């Protein structure tokens, strides 16, 4: 049997470097990276950081009070996006989110709420937007707008 010639030193060195490079390559991450479509939009993040004012039950009022004066002095219009709240200043804009279905609406405070069992009393139009007209009450979150 014929003896094989040893590989040239440069080839041996190239082989060792290739093997070393393969061993030194970065290891895969220990956790999976979130896909790009899961990454939040900075605008959405900023909006979600706004203050939650209250959580509780909302009700609505409409036909019986339509045209009457509110506590702010203006006439109540059940077809506008307005609401009654016990303490927020008149004219304050509040985002109301129906926790049951995720729908949201922005309303203007123009009246006072007589009952402490609810956190807000919405106009008929706001109740329709939030999808609880037939139910009469809904679990909501009030968010600073």
N, C-alpha and C positions, 0 to 999 in steps of 0.2 A: 504494500500500500504506500502510496506516495504521500509525503508529508505536505500539509497545507501551509501556504505562506501566511505569516501573520499579517493582519490588517495594518495599513499605514497608521501611524500615530495620530494624524489629523482626523482620520475616519473614526478611530476609537474615541477621540475627544469629542467629535460631533455627536456620536451616539450617547455619550455620557451627558452632554449638555441637553440633548433632547429629552432624555429620561428625567433629568433634574428639573427641566422646565415643566414637564407634565406633573411632577410631584409638587411643585411649588405653585401651581395654578390655584387661584382663589377657590376655596371650598364653597359649595352651594349654600345659600342662606338656610338657616335653621327654621325659618318661617316663610310662608308663601307671601309674595308681594300681591297687594290688591290690584285688580285690573284697573285700567285708567277710567273706565266708566263708573267705578265705585268711588273715585276720588271726588270730594265735595267741591262745589263751586265756591270761591271765596265770597261772592256776594250772598249766596245762600247761608254760608256760615255766619257772616256778619249779621244777617237778619235773624238767624236763629238765636243769636246771643242777646237779643233784646229782652228786656225785663218782662217776666211773667208777673202780671199784677194780681191775679186771683184765679182760683179754680173753684168750681162749684156748679150749681144749677142755674140755667137761664129759662126764662119764660117769655111770652110775648103778649102784647096788647094791641088792639086795633079798632074795629068798627065802633065799639061803644064809646071810645075816647076821641075818635076822628073829628077834627075841627075844634076841639076844646083847647084851652090854653094850658101849656106845660108850665112847670115850675120856673123855667127860664123866661116865660112871657110870650114865647112864640106859639103859634097854633100847631097842634099835633097833626101830622099827616102820616097815616099808616103806610103809605106807599113810598116814603123816604127811608133811608138807612139811618135811623136814629135810635137812641136808647135812653133808658132811665137807669141811673146809678146812685147809690146812697151818698157818695162823697166826692167823686171826681168832678173837677170844675166843668161848668157848661162850656161847650165848644171843644172839649177834649176828644181826639180821635183815638179809637181803640179797635184793635184787631180782635175779633172773636172767633175762636176755633171750636167747632163741634167735635168733641173727643170721639163720639160714636162713629162718625163717618169721615172726619178729616176736613170737611168743608170750612172755609173761612170767609169772613166778611168784615169790612171796616165800617164802623158806625160812629156817629157823632153824638156825644152826650148832650141832651137838651132837656132832661127831666130828672126828677128825683124818684127813687125807688122806695116805696113805703115798707116793704117786707124785708126782714133780715134773713129769711130762709132761702132767698135767691140772691145771686150776686149781681144780676143784671136783668132788666126787662127790655126786650127788643121790640121794635116796630114789626108789624106784620110782614113787611117787605124783607126785613132782615131774617125773620124766622123762615120765610120761604127760601131765601138764599142758603140758609144753613140746613134746610131739609127737615125741620121738626114742626111744621105747622100743625099737622094732625096730632102729633104726640102732646103738644102743649109745653112740655119741658124737655130740656136736653142738658147733658153734662158738657160744660164748656171750660175753656181757658181764655182769660183776657190777657192780651199781649200789648205792651206799649207800642204805639205806632209812630 
